[in-house]
């Protein structure tokens, strides 16, 4: 049943062409316009070039958009009664969660794979380690934002709220040093925002912690940021689940 259910869920997600556009096509378009098509894309950036720097950034943005949407919709489904329907089947809660997590990772693979392929066939250059490790960092770091989506879904119980949460990722992207390289005070502020540590970790195999302005940032800052926000989102999710049970 798990395999059948997962297949149906994946087909349902793939049929949502608008969401798939924002998850996969839009970040890939951003990479082509702001990365591959620019004259500065061939300039060196650590263990690769600027095109690869932008490629990693756009792949990270696409991955978190995917996991946020899947996590949020899973919460909305549970809160709107789908959980009771599933309770009539042999599917355990743990299997449901595992299935949704797997679906989130599969959907996140779409923009990551597409953008990395575009990078490979255009102007992105880097060491083999930078390519492989950055892709792994993007995929598994994006899981934190499945929990973020889960929090929004549990808090507002609305698909519109989940869509708004995905939209807020654009603002987080600007604040998190994804779309525009920040420096000075803005960079200091950015280091406290949710996307900053995730993207910094994804880029680390390429940049080794060096910023666009030449300054160096130790790895522990990015690790601390990701750990802190994972804990915050996790605690919020637990609190909202408990609140929902009390109301029942």
Secondary structure, 3 states (H helix, E strand, C coil): CHHHHHHHHHHHHHHCHHHHHHHHHHHHHHHHHHHHCCHHHHCEECCEEHHHHHHHHHHHHHHHHHHHHHHHHHHHHHHCCHHHHHCCCCCCHHHHHHHHHHHHHHHHHHHHHHHHHHHHHCCCCECHHHHHHHHHHHHHHCHHHHHHHHHHHHHHCCHHHHHHHHHHHHHHHHHCCCCCCCCHHHHHHHCCCHHHHHHHHHHHHHHCCECCCCCECCHHHHHHHHHHHHHHHHHHHHHHHHHHHHHC
